[in-house]
């Protein structure tokens, strides 16, 4: 039995982090909320490609995680450390 997702990962993160707009996921002021949101989201509810896309969208860096748990942890660590360049759109 497959589970149907109602929203994609970026939308879920924005909603859980109380972002009014998807672009606020790139705002450093929201990083603590996004990290908390990551703890409430089941990583396995989303595909690896969605996780890699989320990492790239939020941090501006491309990562090639090998599984969804690694990708979720990678995103959380990047947000907590702030060791990346966010591209302004």
Secondary structure, DSSP 8 states (H G I E B T S, - for coil): -----SS-HHHHHHHHTT-SSGGGGG-GGGHHHHHHHHHHS-GGGS-HHHHHHHHHHHHS-----SSHHHHHHHHHHHHHH--S-----
